[in-house]
């Protein structure tokens, strides 16, 4: 499975991408050559810098909403269940694209993920 440099990441307008991994010294992990308007470069830098944190957060959300009591609450609500299923199907695809992990279709849980057991 592919790995990535731990976040948080920061990118400056010169295109240098830095990792500020917790407990480690800052490390430059890449450089991007920019073109386009300054505001667009800034926006691109922000979304790239947030990618690792966004991926980790989305993974945690999927873990949470796959817990039986949360899934039952969502599925028990006519107002929520259709929209929630669309959002969570999209989240599964994004996680697979970003990490290579293939999560089971919601509301099923990844049986190997034991982070909330205990």
Chimera marker file (.cmm) of the C-alpha trace (Angstrom):
<marker_set name="trace">
<marker id="1" x="0.000" y="0.000" z="0.000" r="1" g="1" b="0" radius="0.5"/>
<marker id="2" x="1.378" y="3.452" z="-0.837" r="1" g="1" b="0" radius="0.5"/>
<marker id="3" x="2.539" y="5.713" z="1.974" r="1" g="1" b="0" radius="0.5"/>
<marker id="4" x="2.876" y="9.463" z="2.234" r="1" g="1" b="0" radius="0.5"/>
<marker id="5" x="4.963" y="11.828" z="4.295" r="1" g="1" b="0" radius="0.5"/>
<marker id="6" x="3.215" y="12.590" z="7.592" r="1" g="1" b="0" radius="0.5"/>
<marker id="7" x="1.501" y="15.929" z="7.969" r="1" g="1" b="0" radius="0.5"/>
<marker id="8" x="0.894" y="18.591" z="8.761" r="1" g="1" b="0" radius="0.5"/>
<marker id="9" x="2.249" y="19.972" z="5.516" r="1" g="1" b="0" radius="0.5"/>
<marker id="10" x="2.889" y="23.581" z="4.610" r="1" g="1" b="0" radius="0.5"/>
<marker id="11" x="3.576" y="24.998" z="1.176" r="1" g="1" b="0" radius="0.5"/>
<marker id="12" x="4.940" y="28.429" z="0.424" r="1" g="1" b="0" radius="0.5"/>
<marker id="13" x="4.315" y="30.472" z="-2.710" r="1" g="1" b="0" radius="0.5"/>
<marker id="14" x="7.723" y="29.575" z="-4.103" r="1" g="1" b="0" radius="0.5"/>
<marker id="15" x="6.393" y="26.010" z="-4.371" r="1" g="1" b="0" radius="0.5"/>
<marker id="16" x="8.371" y="24.383" z="-1.552" r="1" g="1" b="0" radius="0.5"/>
<marker id="17" x="6.347" y="21.724" z="0.279" r="1" g="1" b="0" radius="0.5"/>
<marker id="18" x="7.386" y="21.019" z="3.881" r="1" g="1" b="0" radius="0.5"/>
<marker id="19" x="6.392" y="18.350" z="6.392" r="1" g="1" b="0" radius="0.5"/>
<marker id="20" x="6.082" y="19.380" z="10.029" r="1" g="1" b="0" radius="0.5"/>
<marker id="21" x="5.466" y="15.871" z="11.347" r="1" g="1" b="0" radius="0.5"/>
<marker id="22" x="4.822" y="15.771" z="15.063" r="1" g="1" b="0" radius="0.5"/>
<marker id="23" x="8.036" y="15.092" z="16.964" r="1" g="1" b="0" radius="0.5"/>
<marker id="24" x="10.291" y="15.556" z="13.934" r="1" g="1" b="0" radius="0.5"/>
<marker id="25" x="12.270" y="18.426" z="12.482" r="1" g="1" b="0" radius="0.5"/>
<marker id="26" x="10.661" y="20.192" z="9.500" r="1" g="1" b="0" radius="0.5"/>
<marker id="27" x="11.667" y="18.541" z="6.236" r="1" g="1" b="0" radius="0.5"/>
<marker id="28" x="11.245" y="19.711" z="2.679" r="1" g="1" b="0" radius="0.5"/>
<marker id="29" x="9.386" y="16.988" z="0.785" r="1" g="1" b="0" radius="0.5"/>
<marker id="30" x="8.986" y="18.543" z="-2.632" r="1" g="1" b="0" radius="0.5"/>
<marker id="31" x="8.872" y="21.541" z="-4.886" r="1" g="1" b="0" radius="0.5"/>
<marker id="32" x="6.217" y="22.452" z="-7.413" r="1" g="1" b="0" radius="0.5"/>
<marker id="33" x="6.656" y="24.821" z="-10.317" r="1" g="1" b="0" radius="0.5"/>
<marker id="34" x="3.731" y="27.249" z="-10.311" r="1" g="1" b="0" radius="0.5"/>
<marker id="35" x="1.981" y="29.048" z="-13.128" r="1" g="1" b="0" radius="0.5"/>
<marker id="36" x="-1.214" y="31.090" z="-13.174" r="1" g="1" b="0" radius="0.5"/>
<marker id="37" x="-2.521" y="33.925" z="-11.050" r="1" g="1" b="0" radius="0.5"/>
<marker id="38" x="-1.096" y="34.544" z="-7.568" r="1" g="1" b="0" radius="0.5"/>
<marker id="39" x="-4.471" y="33.891" z="-5.911" r="1" g="1" b="0" radius="0.5"/>
<marker id="40" x="-4.749" y="30.582" z="-7.764" r="1" g="1" b="0" radius="0.5"/>
<marker id="41" x="-1.230" y="29.585" z="-6.745" r="1" g="1" b="0" radius="0.5"/>
<marker id="42" x="-2.105" y="30.349" z="-3.122" r="1" g="1" b="0" radius="0.5"/>
<marker id="43" x="-5.299" y="28.296" z="-3.343" r="1" g="1" b="0" radius="0.5"/>
<marker id="44" x="-3.449" y="25.377" z="-4.950" r="1" g="1" b="0" radius="0.5"/>
<marker id="45" x="-0.760" y="25.550" z="-2.261" r="1" g="1" b="0" radius="0.5"/>
<marker id="46" x="-3.384" y="25.479" z="0.482" r="1" g="1" b="0" radius="0.5"/>
<marker id="47" x="-5.247" y="22.452" z="-0.917" r="1" g="1" b="0" radius="0.5"/>
<marker id="48" x="-2.016" y="20.497" z="-1.461" r="1" g="1" b="0" radius="0.5"/>
<marker id="49" x="-0.779" y="21.345" z="2.023" r="1" g="1" b="0" radius="0.5"/>
<marker id="50" x="-4.090" y="20.194" z="3.529" r="1" g="1" b="0" radius="0.5"/>
<marker id="51" x="-4.206" y="16.888" z="1.610" r="1" g="1" b="0" radius="0.5"/>
<marker id="52" x="-2.634" y="14.656" z="4.280" r="1" g="1" b="0" radius="0.5"/>
<marker id="53" x="-4.775" y="16.115" z="7.074" r="1" g="1" b="0" radius="0.5"/>
<marker id="54" x="-7.932" y="15.887" z="4.932" r="1" g="1" b="0" radius="0.5"/>
<marker id="55" x="-7.230" y="12.249" z="4.118" r="1" g="1" b="0" radius="0.5"/>
<marker id="56" x="-6.671" y="11.351" z="7.773" r="1" g="1" b="0" radius="0.5"/>
<marker id="57" x="-9.784" y="13.256" z="8.859" r="1" g="1" b="0" radius="0.5"/>
<marker id="58" x="-11.961" y="11.578" z="6.229" r="1" g="1" b="0" radius="0.5"/>
<marker id="59" x="-10.662" y="8.187" z="7.322" r="1" g="1" b="0" radius="0.5"/>
<marker id="60" x="-11.625" y="8.992" z="10.939" r="1" g="1" b="0" radius="0.5"/>
<marker id="61" x="-15.105" y="10.157" z="9.866" r="1" g="1" b="0" radius="0.5"/>
<marker id="62" x="-15.649" y="6.901" z="7.963" r="1" g="1" b="0" radius="0.5"/>
<marker id="63" x="-14.568" y="4.929" z="11.018" r="1" g="1" b="0" radius="0.5"/>
<marker id="64" x="-16.999" y="6.885" z="13.204" r="1" g="1" b="0" radius="0.5"/>
<marker id="65" x="-20.057" y="6.664" z="10.945" r="1" g="1" b="0" radius="0.5"/>
<marker id="66" x="-19.469" y="2.928" z="10.453" r="1" g="1" b="0" radius="0.5"/>
<marker id="67" x="-19.995" y="2.250" z="14.144" r="1" g="1" b="0" radius="0.5"/>
<marker id="68" x="-23.269" y="0.340" z="14.553" r="1" g="1" b="0" radius="0.5"/>
<marker id="69" x="-25.032" y="2.929" z="16.731" r="1" g="1" b="0" radius="0.5"/>
<marker id="70" x="-24.147" y="5.788" z="14.349" r="1" g="1" b="0" radius="0.5"/>
<marker id="71" x="-25.030" y="3.802" z="11.209" r="1" g="1" b="0" radius="0.5"/>
<marker id="72" x="-28.376" y="2.765" z="12.752" r="1" g="1" b="0" radius="0.5"/>
<marker id="73" x="-29.205" y="6.371" z="13.631" r="1" g="1" b="0" radius="0.5"/>
<marker id="74" x="-28.456" y="7.555" z="10.085" r="1" g="1" b="0" radius="0.5"/>
<marker id="75" x="-30.291" y="4.656" z="8.424" r="1" g="1" b="0" radius="0.5"/>
<marker id="76" x="-33.276" y="5.205" z="10.731" r="1" g="1" b="0" radius="0.5"/>
<marker id="77" x="-33.740" y="8.753" z="9.462" r="1" g="1" b="0" radius="0.5"/>
<marker id="78" x="-35.597" y="9.108" z="6.152" r="1" g="1" b="0" radius="0.5"/>
<marker id="79" x="-34.297" y="12.667" z="5.972" r="1" g="1" b="0" radius="0.5"/>
<marker id="80" x="-30.618" y="11.622" z="6.259" r="1" g="1" b="0" radius="0.5"/>
<marker id="81" x="-30.073" y="8.152" z="4.875" r="1" g="1" b="0" radius="0.5"/>
<marker id="82" x="-30.140" y="8.774" z="1.095" r="1" g="1" b="0" radius="0.5"/>
<marker id="83" x="-27.879" y="11.818" z="1.235" r="1" g="1" b="0" radius="0.5"/>
<marker id="84" x="-25.586" y="10.173" z="3.802" r="1" g="1" b="0" radius="0.5"/>
<marker id="85" x="-25.181" y="7.088" z="1.605" r="1" g="1" b="0" radius="0.5"/>
<marker id="86" x="-24.186" y="9.262" z="-1.395" r="1" g="1" b="0" radius="0.5"/>
<marker id="87" x="-21.684" y="11.243" z="0.678" r="1" g="1" b="0" radius="0.5"/>
<marker id="88" x="-20.177" y="8.142" z="2.271" r="1" g="1" b="0" radius="0.5"/>
<marker id="89" x="-19.906" y="6.289" z="-1.056" r="1" g="1" b="0" radius="0.5"/>
<marker id="90" x="-17.976" y="9.275" z="-2.382" r="1" g="1" b="0" radius="0.5"/>
<marker id="91" x="-15.805" y="9.321" z="0.758" r="1" g="1" b="0" radius="0.5"/>
<marker id="92" x="-14.918" y="5.637" z="0.212" r="1" g="1" b="0" radius="0.5"/>
<marker id="93" x="-13.813" y="6.425" z="-3.344" r="1" g="1" b="0" radius="0.5"/>
<marker id="94" x="-11.714" y="9.389" z="-2.199" r="1" g="1" b="0" radius="0.5"/>
<marker id="95" x="-10.014" y="7.300" z="0.502" r="1" g="1" b="0" radius="0.5"/>
<marker id="96" x="-9.232" y="4.582" z="-2.050" r="1" g="1" b="0" radius="0.5"/>
<marker id="97" x="-7.819" y="7.160" z="-4.475" r="1" g="1" b="0" radius="0.5"/>
<marker id="98" x="-5.723" y="8.851" z="-1.790" r="1" g="1" b="0" radius="0.5"/>
<marker id="99" x="-4.496" y="5.805" z="0.140" r="1" g="1" b="0" radius="0.5"/>
<marker id="100" x="-5.184" y="2.664" z="-1.884" r="1" g="1" b="0" radius="0.5"/>
<marker id="101" x="-7.369" y="1.302" z="0.959" r="1" g="1" b="0" radius="0.5"/>
<marker id="102" x="-10.580" y="-0.323" z="-0.198" r="1" g="1" b="0" radius="0.5"/>
<marker id="103" x="-13.162" y="0.165" z="2.558" r="1" g="1" b="0" radius="0.5"/>
<marker id="104" x="-16.308" y="-1.968" z="2.594" r="1" g="1" b="0" radius="0.5"/>
<marker id="105" x="-19.529" y="-0.404" z="1.404" r="1" g="1" b="0" radius="0.5"/>
<marker id="106" x="-21.143" y="1.651" z="4.163" r="1" g="1" b="0" radius="0.5"/>
<marker id="107" x="-22.619" y="0.801" z="6.682" r="1" g="1" b="0" radius="0.5"/>
<marker id="108" x="-20.246" y="-2.165" z="6.832" r="1" g="1" b="0" radius="0.5"/>
<marker id="109" x="-17.063" y="-1.715" z="8.863" r="1" g="1" b="0" radius="0.5"/>
<marker id="110" x="-13.510" y="-2.635" z="7.996" r="1" g="1" b="0" radius="0.5"/>
<marker id="111" x="-13.076" y="-5.690" z="10.261" r="1" g="1" b="0" radius="0.5"/>
<marker id="112" x="-9.312" y="-5.079" z="10.450" r="1" g="1" b="0" radius="0.5"/>
<marker id="113" x="-9.837" y="-1.563" z="11.875" r="1" g="1" b="0" radius="0.5"/>
<marker id="114" x="-9.909" y="-1.887" z="15.655" r="1" g="1" b="0" radius="0.5"/>
<marker id="115" x="-9.205" y="1.741" z="16.583" r="1" g="1" b="0" radius="0.5"/>
<marker id="116" x="-12.541" y="2.233" z="18.378" r="1" g="1" b="0" radius="0.5"/>
<marker id="117" x="-12.722" y="-1.159" z="20.048" r="1" g="1" b="0" radius="0.5"/>
<marker id="118" x="-11.901" y="-1.539" z="23.656" r="1" g="1" b="0" radius="0.5"/>
<link id1="1" id2="2" r="1" g="1" b="0" radius="0.2"/>
<link id1="2" id2="3" r="1" g="1" b="0" radius="0.2"/>
<link id1="3" id2="4" r="1" g="1" b="0" radius="0.2"/>
<link id1="4" id2="5" r="1" g="1" b="0" radius="0.2"/>
<link id1="5" id2="6" r="1" g="1" b="0" radius="0.2"/>
<link id1="6" id2="7" r="1" g="1" b="0" radius="0.2"/>
<link id1="7" id2="8" r="1" g="1" b="0" radius="0.2"/>
<link id1="8" id2="9" r="1" g="1" b="0" radius="0.2"/>
<link id1="9" id2="10" r="1" g="1" b="0" radius="0.2"/>
<link id1="10" id2="11" r="1" g="1" b="0" radius="0.2"/>
<link id1="11" id2="12" r="1" g="1" b="0" radius="0.2"/>
<link id1="12" id2="13" r="1" g="1" b="0" radius="0.2"/>
<link id1="13" id2="14" r="1" g="1" b="0" radius="0.2"/>
<link id1="14" id2="15" r="1" g="1" b="0" radius="0.2"/>
<link id1="15" id2="16" r="1" g="1" b="0" radius="0.2"/>
<link id1="16" id2="17" r="1" g="1" b="0" radius="0.2"/>
<link id1="17" id2="18" r="1" g="1" b="0" radius="0.2"/>
<link id1="18" id2="19" r="1" g="1" b="0" radius="0.2"/>
<link id1="19" id2="20" r="1" g="1" b="0" radius="0.2"/>
<link id1="20" id2="21" r="1" g="1" b="0" radius="0.2"/>
<link id1="21" id2="22" r="1" g="1" b="0" radius="0.2"/>
<link id1="22" id2="23" r="1" g="1" b="0" radius="0.2"/>
<link id1="23" id2="24" r="1" g="1" b="0" radius="0.2"/>
<link id1="24" id2="25" r="1" g="1" b="0" radius="0.2"/>
<link id1="25" id2="26" r="1" g="1" b="0" radius="0.2"/>
<link id1="26" id2="27" r="1" g="1" b="0" radius="0.2"/>
<link id1="27" id2="28" r="1" g="1" b="0" radius="0.2"/>
<link id1="28" id2="29" r="1" g="1" b="0" radius="0.2"/>
<link id1="29" id2="30" r="1" g="1" b="0" radius="0.2"/>
<link id1="30" id2="31" r="1" g="1" b="0" radius="0.2"/>
<link id1="31" id2="32" r="1" g="1" b="0" radius="0.2"/>
<link id1="32" id2="33" r="1" g="1" b="0" radius="0.2"/>
<link id1="33" id2="34" r="1" g="1" b="0" radius="0.2"/>
<link id1="34" id2="35" r="1" g="1" b="0" radius="0.2"/>
<link id1="35" id2="36" r="1" g="1" b="0" radius="0.2"/>
<link id1="36" id2="37" r="1" g="1" b="0" radius="0.2"/>
<link id1="37" id2="38" r="1" g="1" b="0" radius="0.2"/>
<link id1="38" id2="39" r="1" g="1" b="0" radius="0.2"/>
<link id1="39" id2="40" r="1" g="1" b="0" radius="0.2"/>
<link id1="40" id2="41" r="1" g="1" b="0" radius="0.2"/>
<link id1="41" id2="42" r="1" g="1" b="0" radius="0.2"/>
<link id1="42" id2="43" r="1" g="1" b="0" radius="0.2"/>
<link id1="43" id2="44" r="1" g="1" b="0" radius="0.2"/>
<link id1="44" id2="45" r="1" g="1" b="0" radius="0.2"/>
<link id1="45" id2="46" r="1" g="1" b="0" radius="0.2"/>
<link id1="46" id2="47" r="1" g="1" b="0" radius="0.2"/>
<link id1="47" id2="48" r="1" g="1" b="0" radius="0.2"/>
<link id1="48" id2="49" r="1" g="1" b="0" radius="0.2"/>
<link id1="49" id2="50" r="1" g="1" b="0" radius="0.2"/>
<link id1="50" id2="51" r="1" g="1" b="0" radius="0.2"/>
<link id1="51" id2="52" r="1" g="1" b="0" radius="0.2"/>
<link id1="52" id2="53" r="1" g="1" b="0" radius="0.2"/>
<link id1="53" id2="54" r="1" g="1" b="0" radius="0.2"/>
<link id1="54" id2="55" r="1" g="1" b="0" radius="0.2"/>
<link id1="55" id2="56" r="1" g="1" b="0" radius="0.2"/>
<link id1="56" id2="57" r="1" g="1" b="0" radius="0.2"/>
<link id1="57" id2="58" r="1" g="1" b="0" radius="0.2"/>
<link id1="58" id2="59" r="1" g="1" b="0" radius="0.2"/>
<link id1="59" id2="60" r="1" g="1" b="0" radius="0.2"/>
<link id1="60" id2="61" r="1" g="1" b="0" radius="0.2"/>
<link id1="61" id2="62" r="1" g="1" b="0" radius="0.2"/>
<link id1="62" id2="63" r="1" g="1" b="0" radius="0.2"/>
<link id1="63" id2="64" r="1" g="1" b="0" radius="0.2"/>
<link id1="64" id2="65" r="1" g="1" b="0" radius="0.2"/>
<link id1="65" id2="66" r="1" g="1" b="0" radius="0.2"/>
<link id1="66" id2="67" r="1" g="1" b="0" radius="0.2"/>
<link id1="67" id2="68" r="1" g="1" b="0" radius="0.2"/>
<link id1="68" id2="69" r="1" g="1" b="0" radius="0.2"/>
<link id1="69" id2="70" r="1" g="1" b="0" radius="0.2"/>
<link id1="70" id2="71" r="1" g="1" b="0" radius="0.2"/>
<link id1="71" id2="72" r="1" g="1" b="0" radius="0.2"/>
<link id1="72" id2="73" r="1" g="1" b="0" radius="0.2"/>
<link id1="73" id2="74" r="1" g="1" b="0" radius="0.2"/>
<link id1="74" id2="75" r="1" g="1" b="0" radius="0.2"/>
<link id1="75" id2="76" r="1" g="1" b="0" radius="0.2"/>
<link id1="76" id2="77" r="1" g="1" b="0" radius="0.2"/>
<link id1="77" id2="78" r="1" g="1" b="0" radius="0.2"/>
<link id1="78" id2="79" r="1" g="1" b="0" radius="0.2"/>
<link id1="79" id2="80" r="1" g="1" b="0" radius="0.2"/>
<link id1="80" id2="81" r="1" g="1" b="0" radius="0.2"/>
<link id1="81" id2="82" r="1" g="1" b="0" radius="0.2"/>
<link id1="82" id2="83" r="1" g="1" b="0" radius="0.2"/>
<link id1="83" id2="84" r="1" g="1" b="0" radius="0.2"/>
<link id1="84" id2="85" r="1" g="1" b="0" radius="0.2"/>
<link id1="85" id2="86" r="1" g="1" b="0" radius="0.2"/>
<link id1="86" id2="87" r="1" g="1" b="0" radius="0.2"/>
<link id1="87" id2="88" r="1" g="1" b="0" radius="0.2"/>
<link id1="88" id2="89" r="1" g="1" b="0" radius="0.2"/>
<link id1="89" id2="90" r="1" g="1" b="0" radius="0.2"/>
<link id1="90" id2="91" r="1" g="1" b="0" radius="0.2"/>
<link id1="91" id2="92" r="1" g="1" b="0" radius="0.2"/>
<link id1="92" id2="93" r="1" g="1" b="0" radius="0.2"/>
<link id1="93" id2="94" r="1" g="1" b="0" radius="0.2"/>
<link id1="94" id2="95" r="1" g="1" b="0" radius="0.2"/>
<link id1="95" id2="96" r="1" g="1" b="0" radius="0.2"/>
<link id1="96" id2="97" r="1" g="1" b="0" radius="0.2"/>
<link id1="97" id2="98" r="1" g="1" b="0" radius="0.2"/>
<link id1="98" id2="99" r="1" g="1" b="0" radius="0.2"/>
<link id1="99" id2="100" r="1" g="1" b="0" radius="0.2"/>
<link id1="100" id2="101" r="1" g="1" b="0" radius="0.2"/>
<link id1="101" id2="102" r="1" g="1" b="0" radius="0.2"/>
<link id1="102" id2="103" r="1" g="1" b="0" radius="0.2"/>
<link id1="103" id2="104" r="1" g="1" b="0" radius="0.2"/>
<link id1="104" id2="105" r="1" g="1" b="0" radius="0.2"/>
<link id1="105" id2="106" r="1" g="1" b="0" radius="0.2"/>
<link id1="106" id2="107" r="1" g="1" b="0" radius="0.2"/>
<link id1="107" id2="108" r="1" g="1" b="0" radius="0.2"/>
<link id1="108" id2="109" r="1" g="1" b="0" radius="0.2"/>
<link id1="109" id2="110" r="1" g="1" b="0" radius="0.2"/>
<link id1="110" id2="111" r="1" g="1" b="0" radius="0.2"/>
<link id1="111" id2="112" r="1" g="1" b="0" radius="0.2"/>
<link id1="112" id2="113" r="1" g="1" b="0" radius="0.2"/>
<link id1="113" id2="114" r="1" g="1" b="0" radius="0.2"/>
<link id1="114" id2="115" r="1" g="1" b="0" radius="0.2"/>
<link id1="115" id2="116" r="1" g="1" b="0" radius="0.2"/>
<link id1="116" id2="117" r="1" g="1" b="0" radius="0.2"/>
<link id1="117" id2="118" r="1" g="1" b="0" radius="0.2"/>
</marker_set>
